[in-house]
């Protein structure tokens, strides 16, 4: 498990998922995340892996897992799961919940996509974050969205944002309440 340390007072992470080839919408969200929300590290949690690679090729620091519909999902050399420590908080990222291992439910934060429905749930000592989708302006009854995670000495704050950057969901959890 890799460790990413805080620089300054907080670590700010952007989480995107289910871009499905819509690079225009993805980079629009990335613009908001980098220019307005000061995110420096991204997680792209699947569908499409090529989109995540485009984000990396554009110079962004990105952790990526393939989605179920990506050819990379069946490539044993491409991990379907990432587990790492960021600022002392364990983060596990997969595309779909079916890719989680039993022990993953003991992580501080679990990132998933797949459903295209944004959510932030506290399950015991774990925050389960799904950023929604960036597939189109409306999909499965949902508007496009993305998430941010910000860690500080005292808490972890997760927000789900509309494409404009406006906040749809805002959850704060004291660090001591997380695994």
Secondary structure, 3 states (H helix, E strand, C coil): CEEECCECCEEEEEEECCCCCCHHHHHHHHHHHHHHCCCCEEEECCCCHHHHHHHHHCCCEEEECCCCCCHHHHCCCCCCEEEEEECCEEEEEECCHHHCCHHHHHCCEEEECCCCCCEEEEECCEEEEECCCCCCCCECCECCEEEEEEECCCEEEEEEEECCCCEEEEEEEEHHHCC
